[in-house]
Structure formats: C-alpha cells, structure tokens
C-alpha cells in the first residue's frame, strides 16, 4: 500500500497580502524566502537531537487549541534556539501568546502572525534532567 512519508508543504491564504505576510515570517522567524516567494526546508539543515520529525494531528472541531486565532489550522515551526527566538520576537514587537514551556519532546511557545494565525514554535530536545526547566 502506498503511504504518506511526511509533510510536503504548508499552504494558506493571507488576509494582509502574501508578500507582506511572507516578509513578516522572514523578519520575525527567519524563514529564508526563495525568489518565487516561498521557502524550502530541508531535513539535513536541522541539527536537533531528534534527527527531524514532523507531527501530524487532526483536532476536534470544538478545540480551543488554536485560540485566540479563528483559523481552522495551526502550524508548528521547528526552531534551533527558542530562547533566542523569543528575544528576537519581543524586539520586533511580536506578542508571545503562551510559553515558553518545556514538555517531554522539547520547548514550545505560541505567537500570532500578522494575520492573527496562531503559530507554534518548537525547539526539539530530549527529555532529560538538563532540559526539564
């Protein structure tokens, strides 16, 4: 049987305009934009201890998980250093909606993008004594 092997892309509409929103992601999250306006992420670029994993999950229609966003989706971006990312975001005036928090598979924080979409930031790490903070 054929099967899915990973996330091939993330595509969504922008209320503020695709160029403006793409520039926001480049400025605030460091997403490297290509000439065609999007980005390409390659697993070999990720140096996390987990060797690269993408989670996929379907939530109940009544979930509050994506709040305060009204969107029917939430994107999780892997980051290489969540503490530095938080400093960078605050410097750019981006509100941290929740976090940072440590969980069994890493550190997390949540923000809203320019269009009000909730974005989950994840620094993957092993759950050991040095990371339980």
Secondary structure, DSSP 8 states (H G I E B T S, - for coil): -----S--------SS-HHHHHHHHHHHH-----TTS-----GGG---TT----------TT--TTTT---S--EEEE-S-HHHHHHHHHHTT--EEEEEEEETTEEEEEEE-TTS-EEEEEEE---SGGG--
